[in-house]
Amino acid sequence: MRVGVDIIEIERVRRALERPGFRDRCFTPAEQAYCDSRAKPEESYAARFAGKEAVGKALGCGVRFTWKEVEIVGRPKPGVRLSGRTAAFAERVQAGAIDLSMTHSRELAAAIAVVAPRDFGALS
């Protein structure tokens, strides 16, 4: 088992969302559509940003991935879809199922990711 955790200030993400290109560089169109549909989009963007960081840490590649190669999918329980070099890295390290939990308060968003070894099977 490998675990990754991340926490980020929602205000920091809110400011980043004001910069041109941040959304498109870090989030897939589906992630953007979901976050932008929420009453406070910055909270959802921050949670997903923390989720991507937590997944990278749990995989062992840190933030050496393209942000959109770690996509947070599904509701209400978030799932993770890997693509590109990040998926290839996960294959090389024989990563199995990825379980992700995200949360936020008024000021902070946090996420924890657990990556099972491939031979361990799916997490319940």
N, CA, C and O atoms as a GROMACS GRO file, in nm:
protein
  496
    1MET      N    1   0.084  -0.118   0.000
    1MET     CA    2   0.000   0.000   0.000
    1MET      C    3   0.088   0.124   0.000
    1MET      O    4   0.190   0.130   0.068
    2ARG      N    5   0.047   0.221  -0.076
    2ARG     CA    6   0.113   0.351  -0.074
    2ARG      C    7   0.007   0.457  -0.048
    2ARG      O    8  -0.105   0.448  -0.099
    3VAL      N    9   0.043   0.556   0.032
    3VAL     CA   10  -0.051   0.661   0.070
    3VAL      C   11   0.007   0.796   0.032
    3VAL      O   12   0.126   0.820   0.046
    4GLY      N   13  -0.079   0.884  -0.016
    4GLY     CA   14  -0.042   1.022  -0.045
    4GLY      C   15  -0.147   1.114   0.013
    4GLY      O   16  -0.266   1.082   0.011
    5VAL      N   17  -0.104   1.227   0.065
    5VAL     CA   18  -0.198   1.323   0.122
    5VAL      C   19  -0.157   1.463   0.077
    5VAL      O   20  -0.039   1.491   0.056
    6ASP      N   21  -0.256   1.551   0.064
    6ASP     CA   22  -0.226   1.689   0.030
    6ASP      C   23  -0.333   1.779   0.088
    6ASP      O   24  -0.448   1.739   0.105
    7ILE      N   25  -0.293   1.902   0.119
    7ILE     CA   26  -0.384   2.004   0.170
    7ILE      C   27  -0.347   2.135   0.103
    7ILE      O   28  -0.229   2.164   0.081
    8ILE      N   29  -0.448   2.216   0.069
    8ILE     CA   30  -0.422   2.343   0.001
    8ILE      C   31  -0.524   2.447   0.047
    8ILE      O   32  -0.638   2.414   0.080
    9GLU      N   33  -0.482   2.571   0.048
    9GLU     CA   34  -0.572   2.680   0.082
    9GLU      C   35  -0.664   2.708  -0.036
    9GLU      O   36  -0.617   2.722  -0.149
   10ILE      N   37  -0.793   2.714  -0.010
   10ILE     CA   38  -0.890   2.740  -0.117
   10ILE      C   39  -0.866   2.878  -0.178
   10ILE      O   40  -0.883   2.895  -0.298
   11GLU      N   41  -0.828   2.975  -0.097
   11GLU     CA   42  -0.802   3.110  -0.148
   11GLU      C   43  -0.689   3.109  -0.251
   11GLU      O   44  -0.694   3.182  -0.350
   12ARG      N   45  -0.588   3.028  -0.228
   12ARG     CA   46  -0.477   3.017  -0.324
   12ARG      C   47  -0.527   2.967  -0.459
   12ARG      O   48  -0.486   3.018  -0.563
   13VAL      N   49  -0.615   2.868  -0.457
   13VAL     CA   50  -0.671   2.815  -0.582
   13VAL      C   51  -0.763   2.919  -0.646
   13VAL      O   52  -0.764   2.934  -0.768
   14ARG      N   53  -0.842   2.990  -0.564
   14ARG     CA   54  -0.930   3.093  -0.618
   14ARG      C   55  -0.848   3.197  -0.696
   14ARG      O   56  -0.888   3.238  -0.805
   15ARG      N   57  -0.736   3.239  -0.640
   15ARG     CA   58  -0.649   3.336  -0.709
   15ARG      C   59  -0.591   3.276  -0.836
   15ARG      O   60  -0.581   3.344  -0.938
   16ALA      N   61  -0.553   3.148  -0.831
   16ALA     CA   62  -0.497   3.082  -0.950
   16ALA      C   63  -0.601   3.073  -1.061
   16ALA      O   64  -0.567   3.083  -1.179
   17LEU      N   65  -0.727   3.056  -1.024
   17LEU     CA   66  -0.833   3.047  -1.125
   17LEU      C   67  -0.850   3.178  -1.201
   17LEU      O   68  -0.905   3.178  -1.312
   18GLU      N   69  -0.804   3.287  -1.145
   18GLU     CA   70  -0.811   3.417  -1.213
   18GLU      C   71  -0.703   3.432  -1.319
   18GLU      O   72  -0.712   3.519  -1.406
   19ARG      N   73  -0.600   3.348  -1.313
   19ARG     CA   74  -0.491   3.355  -1.410
   19ARG      C   75  -0.530   3.282  -1.538
   19ARG      O   76  -0.588   3.174  -1.533
   20PRO      N   77  -0.498   3.341  -1.652
   20PRO     CA   78  -0.530   3.274  -1.780
   20PRO      C   79  -0.455   3.141  -1.790
   20PRO      O   80  -0.336   3.133  -1.759
   21GLY      N   81  -0.525   3.040  -1.832
   21GLY     CA   82  -0.462   2.911  -1.860
   21GLY      C   83  -0.459   2.812  -1.745
   21GLY      O   84  -0.438   2.693  -1.769
   22PHE      N   85  -0.480   2.857  -1.622
   22PHE     CA   86  -0.471   2.765  -1.508
   22PHE      C   87  -0.570   2.650  -1.521
   22PHE      O   88  -0.533   2.534  -1.507
   23ARG      N   89  -0.698   2.682  -1.547
   23ARG     CA   90  -0.801   2.578  -1.560
   23ARG      C   91  -0.763   2.477  -1.668
   23ARG      O   92  -0.766   2.356  -1.645
   24ASP      N   93  -0.728   2.528  -1.785
   24ASP     CA   94  -0.700   2.439  -1.898
   24ASP      C   95  -0.572   2.359  -1.879
   24ASP      O   96  -0.560   2.248  -1.931
   25ARG      N   97  -0.476   2.413  -1.805
   25ARG     CA   98  -0.350   2.341  -1.782
   25ARG      C   99  -0.367   2.230  -1.680
   25ARG      O  100  -0.302   2.125  -1.691
   26CYS      N  101  -0.454   2.250  -1.581
   26CYS     CA  102  -0.461   2.157  -1.468
   26CYS      C  103  -0.583   2.066  -1.466
   26CYS      O  104  -0.582   1.964  -1.398
   27PHE      N  105  -0.689   2.101  -1.538
   27PHE     CA  106  -0.814   2.027  -1.526
   27PHE      C  107  -0.871   1.991  -1.662
   27PHE      O  108  -0.867   2.070  -1.756
   28THR      N  109  -0.924   1.870  -1.672
   28THR     CA  110  -0.987   1.826  -1.795
   28THR      C  111  -1.118   1.901  -1.817
   28THR      O  112  -1.170   1.961  -1.723
   29PRO      N  113  -1.171   1.899  -1.938
   29PRO     CA  114  -1.301   1.962  -1.962
   29PRO      C  115  -1.412   1.908  -1.870
   29PRO      O  116  -1.496   1.985  -1.824
   30ALA      N  117  -1.412   1.780  -1.844
   30ALA     CA  118  -1.514   1.721  -1.755
   30ALA      C  119  -1.498   1.773  -1.612
   30ALA      O  120  -1.597   1.802  -1.545
   31GLU      N  121  -1.374   1.784  -1.564
   31GLU     CA  122  -1.350   1.838  -1.430
   31GLU      C  123  -1.396   1.983  -1.423
   31GLU      O  124  -1.458   2.025  -1.325
   32GLN      N  125  -1.364   2.060  -1.526
   32GLN     CA  126  -1.404   2.200  -1.529
   32GLN      C  127  -1.556   2.213  -1.528
   32GLN      O  128  -1.611   2.296  -1.456
   33ALA      N  129  -1.624   2.132  -1.608
   33ALA     CA  130  -1.770   2.138  -1.614
   33ALA      C  131  -1.830   2.110  -1.477
   33ALA      O  132  -1.923   2.179  -1.434
   34TYR      N  133  -1.778   2.008  -1.408
   34TYR     CA  134  -1.829   1.976  -1.275
   34TYR      C  135  -1.804   2.091  -1.178
   34TYR      O  136  -1.896   2.138  -1.112
   35CYS      N  137  -1.679   2.135  -1.169
   35CYS     CA  138  -1.645   2.240  -1.072
   35CYS      C  139  -1.721   2.369  -1.100
   35CYS      O  140  -1.770   2.433  -1.007
   36ASP      N  141  -1.730   2.407  -1.226
   36ASP     CA  142  -1.799   2.531  -1.261
   36ASP      C  143  -1.949   2.523  -1.236
   36ASP      O  144  -2.016   2.627  -1.230
   37SER      N  145  -2.004   2.404  -1.221
   37SER     CA  146  -2.148   2.389  -1.194
   37SER      C  147  -2.180   2.404  -1.045
   37SER      O  148  -2.297   2.412  -1.008
   38ARG      N  149  -2.079   2.409  -0.962
   38ARG     CA  150  -2.098   2.416  -0.816
   38ARG      C  151  -2.118   2.562  -0.772
   38ARG      O  152  -2.074   2.655  -0.839
   39ALA      N  153  -2.183   2.580  -0.658
   39ALA     CA  154  -2.209   2.714  -0.604
   39ALA      C  155  -2.078   2.788  -0.575
   39ALA      O  156  -2.068   2.909  -0.597
   40LYS      N  157  -1.977   2.716  -0.524
   40LYS     CA  158  -1.846   2.774  -0.495
   40LYS      C  159  -1.741   2.691  -0.569
   40LYS      O  160  -1.678   2.603  -0.510
   41PRO      N  161  -1.722   2.719  -0.698
   41PRO     CA  162  -1.631   2.637  -0.780
   41PRO      C  163  -1.492   2.624  -0.724
   41PRO      O  164  -1.429   2.519  -0.740
   42GLU      N  165  -1.441   2.729  -0.659
   42GLU     CA  166  -1.304   2.725  -0.607
   42GLU      C  167  -1.284   2.612  -0.506
   42GLU      O  168  -1.175   2.556  -0.496
   43GLU      N  169  -1.389   2.577  -0.432
   43GLU     CA  170  -1.378   2.467  -0.335
   43GLU      C  171  -1.359   2.334  -0.407
   43GLU      O  172  -1.277   2.252  -0.367
   44SER      N  173  -1.436   2.313  -0.514
   44SER     CA  174  -1.424   2.188  -0.590
   44SER      C  175  -1.292   2.180  -0.665
   44SER      O  176  -1.229   2.074  -0.672
   45TYR      N  177  -1.249   2.293  -0.722
   45TYR     CA  178  -1.119   2.295  -0.790
   45TYR      C  179  -1.007   2.266  -0.690
   45TYR      O  180  -0.916   2.190  -0.720
   46ALA      N  181  -1.015   2.325  -0.572
   46ALA     CA  182  -0.910   2.304  -0.471
   46ALA      C  183  -0.906   2.158  -0.428
   46ALA      O  184  -0.798   2.100  -0.415
   47ALA      N  185  -1.022   2.098  -0.406
   47ALA     CA  186  -1.024   1.956  -0.366
   47ALA      C  187  -0.965   1.868  -0.474
   47ALA      O  188  -0.889   1.776  -0.444
   48ARG      N  189  -0.998   1.896  -0.599
   48ARG     CA  190  -0.943   1.816  -0.709
   48ARG      C  191  -0.793   1.839  -0.725
   48ARG      O  192  -0.719   1.745  -0.755
   49PHE      N  193  -0.748   1.962  -0.705
   49PHE     CA  194  -0.605   1.990  -0.711
   49PHE      C  195  -0.532   1.909  -0.604
   49PHE      O  196  -0.430   1.846  -0.631
   50ALA      N  197  -0.586   1.911  -0.481
   50ALA     CA  198  -0.527   1.833  -0.372
   50ALA      C  199  -0.534   1.684  -0.405
   50ALA      O  200  -0.440   1.610  -0.374
   51GLY      N  201  -0.643   1.640  -0.468
   51GLY     CA  202  -0.656   1.499  -0.507
   51GLY      C  203  -0.547   1.457  -0.604
   51GLY      O  204  -0.488   1.350  -0.591
   52LYS      N  205  -0.521   1.541  -0.703
   52LYS     CA  206  -0.417   1.510  -0.801
   52LYS      C  207  -0.280   1.501  -0.734
   52LYS      O  208  -0.202   1.410  -0.763
   53GLU      N  209  -0.252   1.595  -0.645
   53GLU     CA  210  -0.125   1.592  -0.571
   53GLU      C  211  -0.114   1.466  -0.486
   53GLU      O  212  -0.009   1.401  -0.483
   54ALA      N  213  -0.222   1.430  -0.417
   54ALA     CA  214  -0.220   1.311  -0.331
   54ALA      C  215  -0.197   1.185  -0.414
   54ALA      O  216  -0.124   1.096  -0.372
   55VAL      N  217  -0.260   1.177  -0.530
   55VAL     CA  218  -0.241   1.061  -0.617
   55VAL      C  219  -0.095   1.052  -0.662
   55VAL      O  220  -0.035   0.945  -0.659
   56GLY      N  221  -0.038   1.165  -0.705
   56GLY     CA  222   0.103   1.166  -0.746
   56GLY      C  223   0.196   1.120  -0.635
   56GLY      O  224   0.290   1.045  -0.659
   57LYS      N  225   0.168   1.164  -0.514
   57LYS     CA  226   0.251   1.124  -0.400
   57LYS      C  227   0.234   0.974  -0.371
   57LYS      O  228   0.332   0.905  -0.343
   58ALA      N  229   0.111   0.926  -0.378
   58ALA     CA  230   0.087   0.783  -0.350
   58ALA      C  231   0.150   0.695  -0.457
   58ALA      O  232   0.197   0.586  -0.427
   59LEU      N  233   0.150   0.741  -0.582
   59LEU     CA  234   0.213   0.663  -0.688
   59LEU      C  235   0.366   0.664  -0.676
   59LEU      O  236   0.433   0.571  -0.722
   60GLY      N  237   0.419   0.768  -0.614
   60GLY     CA  238   0.564   0.779  -0.599
   60GLY      C  239   0.628   0.865  -0.704
   60GLY      O  240   0.751   0.870  -0.714
   61CYS      N  241   0.547   0.935  -0.784
   61CYS     CA  242   0.604   1.023  -0.886
   61CYS      C  243   0.594   1.170  -0.845
   61CYS      O  244   0.637   1.258  -0.919
   62GLY      N  245   0.539   1.196  -0.727
   62GLY     CA  246   0.525   1.334  -0.682
   62GLY      C  247   0.442   1.413  -0.780
   62GLY      O  248   0.338   1.366  -0.826
   63VAL      N  249   0.487   1.533  -0.811
   63VAL     CA  250   0.413   1.616  -0.907
   63VAL      C  251   0.477   1.612  -1.045
   63VAL      O  252   0.455   1.702  -1.126
   64ARG      N  253   0.555   1.510  -1.073
   64ARG     CA  254   0.616   1.496  -1.205
   64ARG      C  255   0.518   1.427  -1.300
   64ARG      O  256   0.546   1.318  -1.351
   65PHE      N  257   0.405   1.491  -1.322
   65PHE     CA  258   0.306   1.441  -1.415
   65PHE      C  259   0.238   1.561  -1.478
   65PHE      O  260   0.247   1.672  -1.428
   66THR      N  261   0.172   1.538  -1.587
   66THR     CA  262   0.090   1.642  -1.647
   66THR      C  263  -0.041   1.643  -1.571
   66THR      O  264  -0.105   1.539  -1.556
   67TRP      N  265  -0.082   1.759  -1.522
   67TRP     CA  266  -0.198   1.769  -1.434
   67TRP      C  267  -0.321   1.700  -1.488
   67TRP      O  268  -0.395   1.637  -1.412
   68LYS      N  269  -0.344   1.710  -1.618
   68LYS     CA  270  -0.466   1.649  -1.675
   68LYS      C  271  -0.453   1.498  -1.692
   68LYS      O  272  -0.551   1.432  -1.726
   69GLU      N  273  -0.334   1.443  -1.670
   69GLU     CA  274  -0.316   1.296  -1.676
   69GLU      C  275  -0.369   1.227  -1.551
   69GLU      O  276  -0.381   1.104  -1.550
   70VAL      N  277  -0.400   1.302  -1.448
   70VAL     CA  278  -0.466   1.249  -1.328
   70VAL      C  279  -0.602   1.317  -1.325
   70VAL      O  280  -0.613   1.433  -1.286
   71GLU      N  281  -0.704   1.245  -1.367
   71GLU     CA  282  -0.838   1.302  -1.375
   71GLU      C  283  -0.924   1.247  -1.262
   71GLU      O  284  -0.930   1.126  -1.240
   72ILE      N  285  -0.990   1.337  -1.191
   72ILE     CA  286  -1.082   1.298  -1.084
   72ILE      C  287  -1.220   1.282  -1.148
   72ILE      O  288  -1.275   1.376  -1.204
   73VAL      N  289  -1.275   1.162  -1.138
   73VAL     CA  290  -1.403   1.130  -1.203
   73VAL      C  291  -1.503   1.076  -1.102
   73VAL      O  292  -1.465   1.030  -0.994
   74GLY      N  293  -1.629   1.083  -1.137
   74GLY     CA  294  -1.734   1.018  -1.059
   74GLY      C  295  -1.786   1.100  -0.944
   74GLY      O  296  -1.719   1.188  -0.890
   75ARG      N  297  -1.909   1.066  -0.907
   75ARG     CA  298  -1.975   1.125  -0.792
   75ARG      C  299  -2.068   1.022  -0.734
   75ARG      O  300  -2.113   0.937  -0.812
   76PRO      N  301  -2.102   1.020  -0.611
   76PRO     CA  302  -2.045   1.107  -0.509
   76PRO      C  303  -1.906   1.063  -0.465
   76PRO      O  304  -1.830   1.145  -0.413
   77LYS      N  305  -1.871   0.938  -0.483
   77LYS     CA  306  -1.737   0.888  -0.447
   77LYS      C  307  -1.644   0.914  -0.563
   77LYS      O  308  -1.665   0.861  -0.672
   78PRO      N  309  -1.540   0.994  -0.541
   78PRO     CA  310  -1.449   1.023  -0.653
   78PRO      C  311  -1.362   0.903  -0.689
   78PRO      O  312  -1.321   0.825  -0.604
   79GLY      N  313  -1.337   0.891  -0.817
   79GLY     CA  314  -1.245   0.791  -0.868
   79GLY      C  315  -1.132   0.862  -0.941
   79GLY      O  316  -1.133   0.984  -0.954
   80VAL      N  317  -1.037   0.785  -0.989
   80VAL     CA  318  -0.920   0.841  -1.056
   80VAL      C  319  -0.901   0.771  -1.190
   80VAL      O  320  -0.905   0.649  -1.198
   81ARG      N  321  -0.881   0.850  -1.293
   81ARG     CA  322  -0.848   0.797  -1.426
   81ARG      C  323  -0.711   0.853  -1.464
   81ARG      O  324  -0.691   0.974  -1.468
   82LEU      N  325  -0.616   0.762  -1.492
   82LEU     CA  326  -0.481   0.802  -1.531
   82LEU      C  327  -0.467   0.790  -1.682
   82LEU      O  328  -0.530   0.705  -1.744
   83SER      N  329  -0.383   0.875  -1.739
   83SER     CA  330  -0.354   0.867  -1.883
   83SER      C  331  -0.209   0.908  -1.907
   83SER      O  332  -0.139   0.952  -1.815
   84GLY      N  333  -0.165   0.894  -2.029
   84GLY     CA  334  -0.034   0.941  -2.069
   84GLY      C  335   0.082   0.883  -1.990
   84GLY      O  336   0.082   0.765  -1.954
   85ARG      N  337   0.181   0.968  -1.965
   85ARG     CA  338   0.302   0.925  -1.894
   85ARG      C  339   0.273   0.880  -1.752
   85ARG      O  340   0.341   0.794  -1.697
   86THR      N  341   0.170   0.940  -1.691
   86THR     CA  342   0.136   0.903  -1.554
   86THR      C  343   0.081   0.761  -1.550
   86THR      O  344   0.112   0.685  -1.459
   87ALA      N  345  -0.001   0.724  -1.648
   87ALA     CA  346  -0.052   0.587  -1.656
   87ALA      C  347   0.063   0.491  -1.682
   87ALA      O  348   0.066   0.381  -1.625
   88ALA      N  349   0.158   0.530  -1.767
   88ALA     CA  350   0.274   0.445  -1.794
   88ALA      C  351   0.359   0.428  -1.668
   88ALA      O  352   0.408   0.318  -1.641
   89PHE      N  353   0.376   0.534  -1.592
   89PHE     CA  354   0.450   0.525  -1.466
   89PHE      C  355   0.380   0.430  -1.370
   89PHE      O  356   0.444   0.346  -1.308
   90ALA      N  357   0.248   0.444  -1.357
   90ALA     CA  358   0.171   0.356  -1.268
   90ALA      C  359   0.187   0.210  -1.309
   90ALA      O  360   0.195   0.121  -1.224
   91GLU      N  361   0.191   0.186  -1.438
   91GLU     CA  362   0.212   0.050  -1.490
   91GLU      C  363   0.350  -0.002  -1.450
   91GLU      O  364   0.364  -0.115  -1.405
   92ARG      N  365   0.453   0.083  -1.466
   92ARG     CA  366   0.590   0.043  -1.431
   92ARG      C  367   0.605   0.008  -1.284
   92ARG      O  368   0.677  -0.085  -1.249
   93VAL      N  369   0.537   0.083  -1.197
   93VAL     CA  370   0.549   0.057  -1.053
   93VAL      C  371   0.444  -0.043  -1.006
   93VAL      O  372   0.430  -0.067  -0.886
   94GLN      N  373   0.371  -0.101  -1.100
   94GLN     CA  374   0.270  -0.203  -1.073
   94GLN      C  375   0.164  -0.156  -0.974
   94GLN      O  376   0.126  -0.228  -0.881
   95ALA      N  377   0.118  -0.032  -0.996
   95ALA     CA  378   0.011   0.022  -0.912
   95ALA      C  379  -0.120  -0.047  -0.945
   95ALA      O  380  -0.152  -0.071  -1.061
   96GLY      N  381  -0.195  -0.077  -0.842
   96GLY     CA  382  -0.327  -0.135  -0.858
   96GLY      C  383  -0.434  -0.028  -0.842
   96GLY      O  384  -0.418   0.084  -0.889
   97ALA      N  385  -0.541  -0.065  -0.776
   97ALA     CA  386  -0.654   0.026  -0.756
   97ALA      C  387  -0.612   0.149  -0.676
   97ALA      O  388  -0.528   0.142  -0.586
   98ILE      N  389  -0.672   0.263  -0.712
   98ILE     CA  390  -0.647   0.388  -0.641
   98ILE      C  391  -0.777   0.430  -0.573
   98ILE      O  392  -0.880   0.446  -0.639
   99ASP      N  393  -0.772   0.447  -0.443
   99ASP     CA  394  -0.886   0.495  -0.368
   99ASP      C  395  -0.857   0.639  -0.327
   99ASP      O  396  -0.747   0.669  -0.280
  100LEU      N  397  -0.954   0.727  -0.345
  100LEU     CA  398  -0.933   0.869  -0.320
  100LEU      C  399  -1.047   0.924  -0.235
  100LEU      O  400  -1.164   0.893  -0.258
  101SER      N  401  -1.011   1.006  -0.137
  101SER     CA  402  -1.109   1.077  -0.058
  101SER      C  403  -1.068   1.224  -0.054
  101SER      O  404  -0.952   1.256  -0.031
  102MET      N  405  -1.166   1.313  -0.076
  102MET     CA  406  -1.140   1.457  -0.076
  102MET      C  407  -1.238   1.524   0.019
  102MET      O  408  -1.349   1.474   0.042
  103THR      N  409  -1.197   1.637   0.075
  103THR     CA  410  -1.284   1.713   0.164
  103THR      C  411  -1.242   1.859   0.160
  103THR      O  412  -1.133   1.892   0.114
  104HIS      N  413  -1.330   1.946   0.210
  104HIS     CA  414  -1.291   2.086   0.225
  104HIS      C  415  -1.370   2.150   0.337
  104HIS      O  416  -1.481   2.108   0.372
  105SER      N  417  -1.310   2.253   0.393
  105SER     CA  418  -1.376   2.340   0.490
  105SER      C  419  -1.392   2.475   0.420
  105SER      O  420  -1.380   2.483   0.298
  106ARG      N  421  -1.418   2.580   0.495
  106ARG     CA  422  -1.428   2.712   0.433
  106ARG      C  423  -1.294   2.761   0.380
  106ARG      O  424  -1.290   2.840   0.286
  107GLU      N  425  -1.185   2.716   0.440
  107GLU     CA  426  -1.054   2.770   0.406
  107GLU      C  427  -0.959   2.671   0.342
  107GLU      O  428  -0.869   2.711   0.268
  108LEU      N  429  -0.976   2.541   0.368
  108LEU     CA  430  -0.880   2.441   0.322
  108LEU      C  431  -0.950   2.328   0.247
  108LEU      O  432  -1.065   2.295   0.273
  109ALA      N  433  -0.877   2.271   0.154
  109ALA     CA  434  -0.920   2.148   0.086
  109ALA      C  435  -0.810   2.044   0.107
  109ALA      O  436  -0.692   2.077   0.107
  110ALA      N  437  -0.851   1.920   0.125
  110ALA     CA  438  -0.754   1.813   0.151
  110ALA      C  439  -0.796   1.687   0.076
  110ALA      O  440  -0.913   1.668   0.043
  111ALA      N  441  -0.698   1.603   0.052
  111ALA     CA  442  -0.726   1.475  -0.013
  111ALA      C  443  -0.626   1.372   0.036
  111ALA      O  444  -0.513   1.404   0.072
  112ILE      N  445  -0.671   1.248   0.035
  112ILE     CA  446  -0.584   1.135   0.066
  112ILE      C  447  -0.608   1.029  -0.040
  112ILE      O  448  -0.722   1.000  -0.076
  113ALA      N  449  -0.499   0.973  -0.090
  113ALA     CA  450  -0.505   0.868  -0.191
  113ALA      C  451  -0.433   0.744  -0.139
  113ALA      O  452  -0.327   0.755  -0.078
  114VAL      N  453  -0.490   0.629  -0.165
  114VAL     CA  454  -0.429   0.501  -0.131
  114VAL      C  455  -0.416   0.422  -0.260
  114VAL      O  456  -0.514   0.400  -0.330
  115VAL      N  457  -0.296   0.379  -0.288
  115VAL     CA  458  -0.270   0.297  -0.406
  115VAL      C  459  -0.234   0.157  -0.360
  115VAL      O  460  -0.137   0.136  -0.287
  116ALA      N  461  -0.314   0.062  -0.403
  116ALA     CA  462  -0.289  -0.078  -0.369
  116ALA      C  463  -0.188  -0.137  -0.468
  116ALA      O  464  -0.182  -0.093  -0.583
  117PRO      N  465  -0.109  -0.234  -0.425
  117PRO     CA  466  -0.025  -0.305  -0.521
  117PRO      C  467  -0.115  -0.378  -0.620
  117PRO      O  468  -0.226  -0.419  -0.586
  118ARG      N  469  -0.068  -0.394  -0.742
  118ARG     CA  470  -0.150  -0.455  -0.846
  118ARG      C  471  -0.203  -0.592  -0.805
  118ARG      O  472  -0.318  -0.623  -0.834
  119ASP      N  473  -0.124  -0.671  -0.739
  119ASP     CA  474  -0.168  -0.806  -0.704
  119ASP      C  475  -0.261  -0.808  -0.583
  119ASP      O  476  -0.313  -0.913  -0.547
  120PHE      N  477  -0.283  -0.692  -0.521
  120PHE     CA  478  -0.369  -0.683  -0.404
  120PHE      C  479  -0.517  -0.681  -0.443
  120PHE      O  480  -0.603  -0.721  -0.365
  121GLY      N  481  -0.545  -0.635  -0.564
  121GLY     CA  482  -0.684  -0.628  -0.612
  121GLY      C  483  -0.749  -0.497  -0.579
  121GLY      O  484  -0.684  -0.405  -0.529
  122ALA      N  485  -0.875  -0.488  -0.608
  122ALA     CA  486  -0.950  -0.363  -0.589
  122ALA      C  487  -0.975  -0.340  -0.440
  122ALA      O  488  -0.997  -0.433  -0.363
  123LEU      N  489  -0.972  -0.213  -0.404
  123LEU     CA  490  -1.005  -0.176  -0.268
  123LEU      C  491  -1.156  -0.175  -0.251
  123LEU      O  492  -1.228  -0.145  -0.346
  124SER      N  493  -1.203  -0.208  -0.136
  124SER     CA  494  -1.347  -0.206  -0.110
  124SER      C  495  -1.385  -0.084  -0.032
  124SER      O  496  -1.502  -0.064  -0.001
   0.00000   0.00000   0.00000
